[in-house]
Amino acid sequence: MSLTTTILMLIFGWLSVATAMLWGVLRIARRHHHAPPARAEKAPKPARRHAAAH
């Protein structure tokens, strides 16, 4: 095998692995994407004060 063929095979091999990893990450990210929960009206919480507040 010539040097050019070896280098091209390394580059295309790396690109194929990188593409497969990106596809897998995007697939998992799409599967585990959760919509934000709907906000319900809640009563306002009383203001909290620190124990050291006077």
Secondary structure, DSSP 8 states (H G I E B T S, - for coil): --HHHHHHHHHHHHHHHHHHHHHHHHHHHHHT------------------TT--
